[in-house]
Amino acid sequence: MDAVVKLFMAQAEQEAKARAEEAARRAKIGTEAEEPGTTAVLHQTIAPLLPDGTPRPSRGEAEAAVRTLLAYIGEDPAREGLLDTPRRVVAAYDELFSGYGEDATALLDRTFGEIGSFDDFVLVRDIPFHSHCEHHMVPFVGKAHVAYFPVERVVGLSKIARVVEIYARRLQTQEHLTSQVITALDEGLRPRGVAVMIEAEHMCMSMRGIAKQGVSTITTQFTGIFRDDPAEQVRFITLLRGGR
């Protein structure tokens, strides 16, 4: 235990030193930014601030946090098999949570008007996704089904799947994910209505706690004609279930 305590203390000192150096660097950058001609470059090098205004942790700090967690569970972060784990975990997080750096509504700017006399809804079914529960940071995996009634113009089908993926690649609850997808489509496309159903299995329920495997959670949300006309909801669900 003494070795672990010493490791934690050394880690804390290293993190405090890194934060102090980062604060000093930012203070220096703030002074240099007043000089003409430096603003564009500085904007590219300063990491975005967190919502509370504090600096975003550096990559080194993130890797140090992984080493701390390895020690917490009783592992030896210095053993050969774990030496490169902090770097790999942070790189994986960059990919798994890439949705924070993307704008879903911007994807919906380009639409197409050559739809002839088409006046029914468009359904994209069985969009696979994986996300992470914001309560335990473990995965939940499933499929999303999205339909919308276009008004004169349609959006590329791949863009609908991309909207789902962008929001899924963030810490989530399934309810919030459902809401974000439908809001982005409703505001971005201004259709006559949007319907979203998400089905997923949550590893926080399958792997821990009650530990029940194979349990599905279903969430739905409707806007416009789907919300106001129950018959359209029935058609949406019938088309989802009819091909299974």
Residue pairs with C-beta under 8 A, 6 or more apart in sequence:
4 71
7 71
7 77
8 68
8 71
11 64
11 67
11 68
11 71
14 64
15 61
15 64
18 58
18 60
18 61
18 64
19 61
22 55
22 58
23 55
26 46
26 55
29 42
29 45
29 46
32 38
32 42
33 39
33 42
47 55
47 56
47 58
48 56
49 55
49 56
50 56
57 65
59 90
62 86
62 90
62 93
63 86
63 87
63 89
63 90
64 86
66 85
66 86
66 89
66 90
67 77
67 86
70 76
70 77
70 82
70 85
70 86
71 77
75 82
76 82
77 83
77 85
77 86
96 132
96 169
97 132
97 169
97 170
97 171
98 169
99 165
99 166
99 167
99 168
99 169
99 170
100 169
100 170
102 166
102 169
103 166
104 162
104 163
104 166
104 167
104 180
104 184
104 188
105 184
105 187
105 188
107 159
107 162
107 163
107 166
107 188
108 155
108 159
108 163
108 184
108 185
108 188
108 189
109 188
110 155
110 156
110 159
111 153
111 154
111 155
111 189
112 153
112 154
112 155
112 156
113 152
113 153
115 150
115 152
115 153
115 154
118 150
118 154
120 149
121 147
121 148
121 149
121 150
121 193
121 195
121 232
121 235
121 236
122 147
122 148
122 149
122 150
122 154
122 157
123 145
123 146
123 147
123 236
123 239
123 240
124 145
124 146
124 147
124 157
124 160
124 161
125 145
125 239
125 240
125 243
126 143
126 145
127 143
127 144
127 145
127 146
127 160
127 161
127 164
128 141
128 142
128 143
129 141
129 142
129 143
129 144
129 164
129 165
129 168
129 200
130 139
130 140
130 141
130 168
131 139
131 140
131 141
131 168
131 169
131 170
131 172
131 174
131 177
131 200
132 138
132 139
132 140
132 170
132 171
132 172
133 139
133 140
133 171
133 172
133 173
133 202
133 203
133 204
134 171
134 172
134 173
135 173
135 204
136 204
136 208
137 171
138 202
138 203
138 204
138 207
138 208
139 203
140 172
140 174
140 200
140 201
140 202
140 203
140 204
140 217
141 200
141 201
141 203
142 198
142 199
142 200
142 201
142 216
142 217
143 198
143 199
143 200
144 164
144 181
144 196
144 197
144 198
145 195
145 196
145 197
145 198
145 199
145 240
146 160
146 164
146 181
146 185
146 194
146 195
146 196
147 194
147 195
147 196
147 226
147 236
148 185
148 189
148 191
148 193
148 194
148 195
149 191
149 192
149 193
149 194
149 224
149 225
149 226
150 189
150 191
150 192
151 189
151 190
151 191
151 192
155 188
155 189
160 185
163 181
163 184
163 185
164 181
167 177
167 180
167 181
167 184
168 177
174 198
174 200
174 202
174 217
174 219
175 219
177 198
177 219
178 196
178 198
178 219
178 220
178 221
179 221
181 196
181 198
182 194
182 195
182 196
182 221
182 222
182 223
185 191
185 194
185 196
186 194
186 223
186 224
191 224
192 224
192 225
193 222
193 223
193 224
193 225
193 226
193 227
193 228
193 232
194 222
194 223
194 224
194 226
195 220
195 221
195 222
195 223
195 226
195 232
195 233
195 236
196 220
196 221
196 222
197 218
197 219
197 220
197 236
197 237
197 240
198 218
198 219
198 220
199 216
199 217
199 218
200 216
200 217
201 213
201 214
201 215
201 216
201 217
202 215
202 217
205 211
205 212
205 215
206 212
206 213
206 214
206 215
222 233
225 232
226 232
226 233
226 236
